[in-house]
Amino acid sequence: MNIMGIVLAAGQGKRMKSKLYKVLHKVCGKPMVGHVVHVLEQLQTRRTVVVVGHGAEAVKSYLGDRVEYAMQEQQLGTGHAVLQAKDLLANEDGLTVLLYGDTPLVTSEAVQEMIRVHQEKGAAATVMTAIFDNPFGLGRIIRDENGRVARIVEQKDCTPEEREIKEINSGMYCFDNRKLFEALSQVKNDNSQQEYYLTDVIGILVNQNDIVEAYCTPDAIETLGVNDRVALAEAEQQMRARINRGHMVNGVTLIDPANTYIEADVTIGADTIVYPGSVLKGNTVIGEDGVIGPNADIADSTLGCGVQVKHSVLTEAEVGDDTSIGPYAYLRPGAKLGANVKIGDFVEIKNATLADDVKVSHLSYIGDAVVGRNVNFGCGAITVNYDGFNKQLTEVEDDAFIGSNVNLIAPVKIGKGAYVVAGSTITRDVEEGDMAIARERQVNKPGYADKLRSKFAAKKQASKAGK
């Protein structure tokens, strides 16, 4: 079966009151148009055309070659928008699914059901509908005695009886492709808005005795169109609940789903526990048996099995199995941790590779470094990687010990099993098995503390007298 897709994404979205083009506003981390295109990808459409207008270059930059594009220079109605795809699709046999770039909650399951109804009934067009308790402002579905769609009536044109109808037009359709474009050529703009309406295609098909069916989705929220920030927030809430439910069904424990924020492309393994306040973003992958949170902020990172992250931020990091992070740690891009690593409180790792069993327990910065197995960094140890012009590399080999408050001035190499004494500032390589100490010899001056206090007190008194 040849399935094609058209996504209408040319509207400016003035009610969003934003510099960002409407369909690029994100819902659970993904632009709305990305959610819609993904639905068509799940259906394996042979061709997908996105109709763009305002913000066309931004949409093209985001979607790239996943789709084809048609340009709607002037916004003259939904029928006019679909007509822009004529040169690309009009000569194709098959069926065309029509969706909107601002309806991120529609699912591939709902569209597949619409296609099923369309094929079973031999329809020329099938409308996705929904039941709303309060359908004010929405087009009503008028069915004939056979239950087929007779016409679609807009709110302003409804009779009092028609206003009582609860079934509404979502604006999403499945068409016989050739009949769609043939009917579009007959659509006129003789209305108050002087626009070409896609709903007129339904009337044209009915008048020529073609079958028009309706598929009523059981979940009306799928038809939500986002036109302002209020609807955007509602879509975010609904999508987040859907995502969280999916993870829980797949064996992930969310302690408080309402306060757990997981974006659309995140993957989490079974038996992982996610505590409240956690934000999991981008293409993050988390293995099984982990403990995430509370208040973990993880973006575009890969975590192995049994990883624990508490009150910490990870961005573009890689973390091995059974590693613990936090509280209050910061893993920046390029952080690569092996298995059974401990990253403790107020530790920052940037563009550094740490092998298995490394411990950086507190108050340290490890940047632009390669660290071997079973290395221990004492409290306050740092790699001094930037000389004001260039970033330099620090190398620490297996089983080395870096004492508290040590400065490793890069470029520098600490050999296997070497021992760097606390408080040292290391500027030269330390060979394997050596001990390095680099600090001033301590000198004690008996009774000198009292002399200093007297000296400081005299200065303070003189300063007051001068005033």
C-alpha positions in Angstrom: 0.0 0.0 0.0 1.3 3.4 -1.0 0.8 5.8 1.9 1.9 9.4 1.6 1.8 12.2 4.2 1.2 15.9 4.1 1.9 18.0 7.2 0.6 21.6 7.2 3.1 23.8 8.9 2.9 27.2 7.2 1.0 29.2 9.8 2.8 32.0 11.6 1.3 31.3 15.0 0.8 35.0 16.1 -1.0 34.0 19.3 2.2 32.3 20.5 3.7 35.8 20.8 7.1 34.4 20.1 10.1 34.9 17.8 10.2 31.1 17.4 8.1 29.7 14.6 5.1 28.0 16.1 5.6 24.4 15.1 9.2 24.5 16.4 8.0 25.1 20.0 8.9 22.0 22.0 6.7 19.5 23.7 8.6 17.2 26.0 11.9 18.2 24.4 10.9 17.8 20.7 9.5 20.4 18.4 5.8 19.9 17.7 6.3 19.2 14.0 8.9 16.6 14.9 6.3 14.6 16.9 3.9 14.8 13.9 6.6 13.7 11.3 7.6 10.9 13.6 4.0 9.6 13.5 4.2 9.4 9.7 7.6 7.7 9.9 6.1 5.1 12.1 3.5 4.5 9.4 6.3 4.2 6.9 4.9 6.7 4.5 6.7 6.5 1.1 6.7 10.2 0.7 6.0 13.0 3.3 5.6 16.6 2.3 5.7 19.4 4.9 4.1 22.6 3.7 6.1 25.5 5.0 5.7 29.3 4.9 6.7 31.5 7.8 9.9 30.3 9.3 10.5 27.9 6.4 14.3 27.8 6.7 14.1 27.1 10.5 11.8 24.1 9.8 14.0 22.8 7.0 17.0 23.1 9.2 15.4 21.0 11.9 13.8 18.3 9.7 16.5 18.2 7.1 16.0 15.4 4.5 13.5 13.4 6.5 10.8 15.0 4.4 10.1 16.9 1.2 8.9 20.5 1.2 6.3 22.7 -0.5 6.2 26.4 0.0 3.0 28.3 0.7 4.0 31.9 0.0 0.6 33.4 1.0 -1.6 31.9 3.7 -4.9 31.5 1.8 -6.5 28.7 3.8 -6.0 25.1 4.5 -7.2 24.0 1.0 -4.7 26.3 -0.5 -1.9 24.9 1.7 -2.6 21.3 0.7 -2.7 22.5 -3.0 1.0 23.5 -2.7 1.9 19.8 -2.6 0.2 19.2 -5.9 3.3 19.2 -8.1 4.9 16.6 -5.8 2.0 14.2 -5.1 -0.9 14.8 -7.5 0.1 12.0 -9.9 0.6 9.4 -7.2 -1.8 6.5 -6.6 -2.5 5.5 -3.0 -3.8 7.3 0.1 -2.6 10.5 1.7 -2.7 11.2 5.4 -3.1 14.9 6.3 -1.9 16.1 9.6 -1.0 19.5 11.2 2.4 20.5 12.5 0.8 21.9 15.7 -1.0 18.7 16.8 1.8 16.9 18.7 -0.4 14.6 20.7 -1.8 12.6 17.7 -0.5 9.0 17.8 0.4 6.6 15.0 -2.2 4.1 16.5 -5.0 6.6 16.0 -3.9 7.4 12.4 -3.5 3.7 11.7 -7.1 3.1 12.9 -8.3 5.9 10.6 -6.5 4.3 7.7 -8.1 0.9 8.6 -11.6 2.4 8.5 -10.8 4.2 5.3 -9.8 1.0 3.5 -12.5 -1.2 5.0 -15.2 1.2 3.9 -13.7 2.0 0.5 -13.8 5.7 1.3 -12.6 8.6 -0.8 -12.0 10.5 2.4 -12.0 9.7 6.1 -12.1 12.3 8.8 -10.6 11.9 12.3 -13.2 13.1 14.7 -13.6 13.3 18.5 -16.3 13.8 21.1 -16.1 17.0 23.2 -18.5 17.8 26.0 -18.0 21.5 25.2 -17.4 21.7 21.4 -17.8 25.5 21.2 -15.8 27.0 18.3 -15.2 23.7 16.6 -16.6 22.3 13.4 -19.4 19.7 13.8 -19.7 16.4 12.0 -23.1 15.9 10.4 -23.7 12.3 9.5 -26.3 10.9 7.1 -28.7 8.0 7.8 -26.0 5.5 7.0 -23.6 7.0 9.6 -21.4 8.5 6.9 -20.2 12.0 6.9 -22.7 14.2 5.0 -20.9 17.5 5.7 -18.8 19.5 8.2 -20.4 22.7 9.6 -18.4 25.4 11.3 -19.6 26.8 14.6 -20.7 30.1 13.1 -22.8 28.4 10.5 -24.5 25.8 12.9 -28.2 25.7 13.5 -29.3 25.5 17.1 -29.8 21.7 16.6 -26.3 21.3 15.0 -24.7 23.2 17.9 -25.8 20.4 20.2 -23.7 17.9 18.3 -20.7 16.8 20.3 -18.7 15.1 17.5 -16.1 17.5 16.1 -13.8 17.7 13.1 -10.1 17.4 14.1 -8.9 18.6 10.8 -6.9 15.4 10.2 -7.9 13.2 7.3 -7.1 10.3 5.1 -7.8 10.7 1.4 -7.6 8.8 -1.8 -4.7 10.9 -3.2 -6.0 11.5 -6.7 -9.5 12.3 -5.6 -8.1 14.8 -3.1 -6.3 16.9 -5.7 -9.1 16.6 -8.2 -11.5 18.0 -5.6 -9.1 20.7 -4.5 -9.1 22.1 -8.0 -12.9 22.7 -7.5 -12.6 24.6 -4.2 -13.6 28.3 -4.4 -12.8 31.2 -2.1 -16.2 32.8 -2.2 -16.4 33.3 1.6 -15.9 36.1 4.0 -12.2 35.3 4.5 -11.6 34.8 0.8 -9.7 31.6 1.6 -9.7 28.1 0.2 -11.0 25.7 2.9 -10.1 22.0 3.0 -13.5 21.2 4.5 -15.0 22.1 1.1 -13.3 19.0 -0.3 -15.6 16.9 1.9 -18.7 18.6 0.4 -17.4 18.1 -3.1 -16.8 14.4 -2.6 -20.2 13.9 -1.0 -21.9 15.7 -3.9 -20.3 13.4 -6.4 -21.4 10.4 -4.4 -18.1 9.4 -3.1 -18.0 7.7 0.3 -16.8 9.9 3.2 -16.3 8.2 6.5 -15.3 9.2 10.0 -13.0 7.6 12.6 -13.8 8.8 16.1 -10.7 8.6 18.2 -11.5 7.5 21.8 -8.9 9.9 23.2 -10.0 13.4 22.2 -6.8 15.0 23.5 -5.0 13.6 20.5 -6.7 16.3 18.4 -5.5 19.2 20.5 -4.1 21.9 18.3 -1.6 24.3 19.9 -2.2 27.9 19.1 -1.0 29.7 22.3 1.1 29.1 25.3 -1.8 27.8 27.4 -2.4 25.0 24.9 1.3 24.4 24.7 1.4 23.8 28.5 -1.6 21.5 28.2 0.1 19.5 25.5 3.3 19.3 27.6 1.4 18.0 30.5 -0.5 15.4 28.5 2.6 14.2 26.7 4.6 14.0 29.9 1.8 11.8 31.5 1.8 9.6 28.4 5.6 9.2 28.4 5.7 8.5 32.2 3.0 5.9 31.9 4.9 4.2 29.1 8.0 3.9 31.3 6.1 2.6 34.2 4.4 0.0 32.1 7.9 -1.1 30.9 9.1 -1.7 34.4 10.5 1.7 35.6 9.5 3.0 39.0 8.6 6.7 39.1 8.1 7.6 42.8 6.0 10.7 41.9 5.1 10.8 38.2 3.5 14.3 38.4 6.9 15.7 39.4 9.1 13.7 37.1 10.0 15.3 33.7 11.1 12.8 31.0 11.4 13.9 27.4 10.2 12.0 24.4 13.4 10.3 23.3 14.7 9.1 26.7 15.2 5.4 27.2 15.2 3.9 30.7 15.9 0.2 31.6 13.7 -1.9 33.8 13.9 -1.8 37.6 15.4 1.7 37.6 13.9 4.1 40.1 13.4 7.8 39.3 12.8 10.1 42.2 10.9 13.4 42.1 12.3 16.6 40.6 14.4 14.7 38.1 14.6 16.1 34.5 15.7 13.6 31.8 16.3 15.2 28.4 17.4 14.6 24.9 18.7 11.3 23.8 19.5 10.1 27.3 19.8 6.3 27.8 19.7 4.9 31.3 20.4 1.2 32.0 18.6 -1.2 34.4 18.7 -1.1 38.2 19.7 2.5 38.5 18.6 5.1 41.1 18.0 8.5 39.5 17.3 11.6 41.7 15.9 13.2 43.5 16.6 16.3 41.4 18.8 14.8 38.8 19.2 16.9 35.6 20.5 14.6 32.8 20.7 15.6 29.2 22.0 13.6 26.2 23.9 11.2 28.4 24.4 7.4 28.5 24.3 5.7 31.8 25.0 2.0 32.4 23.3 -0.4 34.8 23.2 0.2 38.5 24.1 3.9 38.2 23.1 6.3 41.0 22.7 10.0 40.4 21.6 12.3 43.2 21.1 16.1 43.1 23.4 16.4 40.1 23.7 17.7 36.5 25.0 15.6 33.6 25.3 16.9 30.1 26.6 14.7 27.2 28.3 12.4 29.6 29.0 8.7 29.6 28.8 6.7 32.8 29.7 3.1 33.4 27.9 0.4 35.4 27.6 0.8 39.2 29.0 4.3 39.3 27.6 6.8 41.8 27.4 10.5 41.2 26.6 13.3 43.7 25.1 14.9 45.5 25.8 18.2 43.8 28.2 17.0 41.1 28.5 18.4 37.6 29.4 16.2 34.6 30.0 18.4 31.5 30.4 17.4 27.9 33.1 14.8 27.3 33.0 13.3 30.8 33.5 9.5 30.4 33.4 7.5 33.5 34.2 3.8 33.8 32.5 1.2 36.1 32.3 1.5 39.9 33.5 5.2 39.9 32.6 7.5 42.7 32.0 11.2 42.0 31.1 12.9 45.2 29.8 16.3 46.3 30.8 19.5 44.5 32.9 17.6 42.0 33.1 18.8 38.4 34.3 16.6 35.5 34.8 18.1 32.0 36.2 16.4 28.9 37.9 13.8 31.0 38.1 10.0 30.8 38.1 8.2 34.2 38.7 4.4 34.2 37.1 1.9 36.5 37.2 2.3 40.3 38.3 5.9 40.3 37.3 8.0 43.3 36.8 11.8 43.3 34.9 12.2 46.5 34.6 15.9 47.1 35.4 19.5 46.1 37.5 18.7 43.0 37.7 19.7 39.4 39.0 17.2 36.8 39.1 18.7 33.3 41.0 17.7 30.1 42.4 14.6 31.7 42.9 10.9 31.2 42.8 8.9 34.5 43.7 5.2 34.9 42.1 2.6 37.1 41.9 2.7 40.9 43.1 6.3 41.2 42.1 8.3 44.3 41.7 12.1 44.3 41.7 13.7 47.7 39.5 16.6 48.7 40.1 19.8 46.8 42.5 18.2 44.2 42.2 19.9 40.7 43.7 19.7 37.3 44.9 23.1 36.2 44.2 22.7 32.5 44.0 26.2 31.1 47.0 28.6 30.8 44.9 31.5 29.5 45.5 30.5 25.9 45.2 26.7 25.5 43.7 23.7 27.2 46.4 21.2 28.3 46.1 17.5 29.2 46.7 15.8 32.5 47.5 12.1 32.6 47.2 10.0 35.8 48.0 6.3 35.5 46.6 3.3 37.3 46.8 3.1 41.1 48.1 6.6 41.6 47.2 8.6 44.7 46.5 12.4 44.5 46.4 14.0 47.9 44.1 16.6 49.2 44.4 20.2 47.8 46.9 19.1 45.1 47.2 21.2 41.9 48.3 19.3 38.8 49.5 22.0 36.4 49.0 20.6 32.9 50.6 19.3 30.8 51.7 16.8 33.3 51.8 13.0 33.8 51.6 11.1 37.1 53.0 7.6 36.7 51.5 4.3 37.8 51.3 3.9 41.5 52.8 7.3 42.1 51.9 9.2 45.3 51.4 13.0 45.3 51.5 14.5 48.8 48.7 16.7 50.0 49.1 20.4 49.3 51.5 20.0 46.5 51.5 22.0 43.3 52.9 19.7 40.6 54.5 21.2 37.5 56.7 18.2 36.3 56.0 14.6 35.5 56.1 12.1 38.4 57.5 8.7 37.5 56.0 5.4 38.2 56.2 4.5 41.9 57.6 7.9 42.9 56.4 10.2 45.6 56.1 13.9 44.8 56.0 16.8 47.3 56.0 20.4 46.2 55.3 22.8 49.0 57.1 25.3 51.2 58.9 23.9 54.3 56.9 24.9 57.4 58.5 27.4 59.8 57.1 28.0 63.3 58.0 31.3 65.0 57.4 31.1 68.8 55.2 33.9 70.3 55.0 35.6 66.9 51.2 35.4 66.8 50.8 37.8 69.8 53.2 40.3 68.0 51.0 40.2 64.9 47.9 40.8 66.9 49.4 43.8 68.6 50.7 45.2 65.2 47.3 44.8 63.6 45.5 46.5 66.6 47.9 49.5 66.5 47.2 49.9 62.7 43.4 49.8 63.3 43.6 52.4 66.2 45.7 54.7 64.0 43.2 54.4 61.2 40.3 55.4 63.5 42.3 58.4 64.9 42.9 59.6 61.3 39.2 59.7 60.7 
